[in-house]
Amino acid sequence: MIEIGKPVNAWALFYGGLVPNWLMKRKELSPGAKICFARLVQFCGRYKYLCFPAQETLGEELGISTQQAKRYIKELKTVKLIDVKQRGFNQSNVYYILGHKWMEGETIEEIKNLKDLPDKQEVS
């Protein structure tokens, strides 16, 4: 149960998309496009690198208009973080998450292999 006004463990409390650190620091993209990327990745789920939400659904999920969702998708496509393929009349597009040079040195596997991490210390 959440106690109003009391500290909560937000990491364990919430379920949702994650904006990777490598993406957060990029100045080439709007904050909205970064959140759109995180939501697309979350939609991929078991499909690993592709998803197919309708643009209307993406807009609803992000709390924006369909037109704004299209603009964010265009931003992501322009910097080659995603590719988009049309499936056909009255079908949603397929969105492919692409490998990108911005991701280098930032994947979970690479971070796990770092040797120079400081010892974990508790905050007092």
C-alpha positions in Angstrom: 0.0 0.0 0.0 1.3 3.4 -0.9 1.4 5.9 2.0 0.9 9.4 0.7 3.8 11.7 1.5 6.1 8.8 2.5 9.1 7.6 0.6 8.5 4.8 -1.9 10.8 2.4 -3.7 9.9 3.7 -7.2 12.2 1.1 -8.9 10.1 -1.8 -7.6 6.8 0.0 -7.7 6.3 1.0 -11.3 6.0 -0.9 -14.6 6.7 1.0 -17.8 9.0 2.0 -20.5 12.6 2.9 -19.9 14.5 5.7 -21.6 18.1 4.4 -21.8 20.9 6.6 -20.5 22.5 6.7 -23.9 19.3 8.1 -25.4 18.5 10.6 -22.6 21.7 12.6 -23.2 21.2 12.9 -26.9 20.5 16.5 -28.0 19.4 15.5 -31.5 16.0 14.3 -30.4 13.1 15.9 -28.6 12.1 14.6 -25.1 8.9 13.3 -26.7 10.7 11.3 -29.3 12.8 9.7 -26.6 9.7 8.7 -24.7 8.2 7.4 -27.9 11.3 5.2 -28.4 10.9 3.8 -24.9 7.3 2.9 -25.5 8.1 1.3 -28.9 10.7 -0.8 -27.2 8.2 -1.8 -24.5 5.7 -2.8 -27.2 8.3 -5.1 -28.8 8.2 -7.5 -25.8 8.5 -11.0 -27.0 9.1 -9.9 -30.6 12.5 -8.5 -29.5 13.2 -6.0 -32.3 9.9 -5.3 -33.9 6.4 -4.1 -32.9 3.3 -2.9 -34.6 1.1 -0.6 -32.5 -1.3 1.6 -34.5 -0.2 5.3 -34.5 -3.5 6.1 -32.7 -2.6 3.6 -30.0 0.8 5.0 -29.7 -0.6 8.5 -29.4 -3.1 7.4 -26.7 -0.3 5.5 -24.8 1.9 8.6 -24.8 -1.0 11.1 -24.0 -0.5 12.9 -27.3 -2.3 13.3 -30.6 -1.8 10.8 -33.5 -0.2 13.6 -35.5 2.4 14.3 -32.7 3.1 10.5 -32.5 3.8 10.6 -36.3 6.2 13.5 -35.8 8.1 11.6 -33.1 8.3 8.5 -35.3 9.7 10.6 -38.1 12.3 12.0 -35.7 13.3 8.5 -34.7 13.4 7.3 -38.3 15.5 10.3 -39.3 18.3 9.5 -36.8 18.0 5.8 -37.8 16.9 4.4 -34.4 13.9 2.8 -36.0 12.8 1.7 -39.4 9.1 1.7 -40.4 7.4 -0.6 -42.9 3.8 -0.3 -44.1 1.9 -3.5 -43.9 -1.1 -2.6 -46.0 -4.5 -0.9 -46.0 -6.1 -0.6 -42.6 -3.1 -2.3 -40.9 -0.6 -0.8 -38.5 2.9 -0.2 -39.5 5.8 -2.4 -38.4 8.5 -0.7 -36.4 11.9 -2.2 -36.2 14.4 -1.1 -33.5 17.8 -0.7 -35.1 21.3 -1.0 -33.7 22.9 2.5 -33.5 26.4 3.9 -32.8 24.9 5.8 -29.9 24.3 2.5 -28.1 27.9 1.5 -28.1 29.3 0.9 -24.6 25.9 1.2 -23.1 24.3 -2.2 -23.5 23.6 -4.3 -20.4 26.2 -6.9 -21.4 28.9 -4.3 -21.8 28.1 -2.5 -18.5 28.1 -5.9 -16.6 31.7 -6.4 -17.9 33.1 -3.2 -16.5 35.8 -3.8 -14.0 36.3 -0.3 -12.6 33.0 0.1 -10.9 33.2 1.6 -7.4 32.0 -0.6 -4.5 28.4 -0.2 -3.7 27.9 2.1 -0.7 24.8 2.8 1.2 23.6 6.4 1.2 23.4 7.8 4.7 
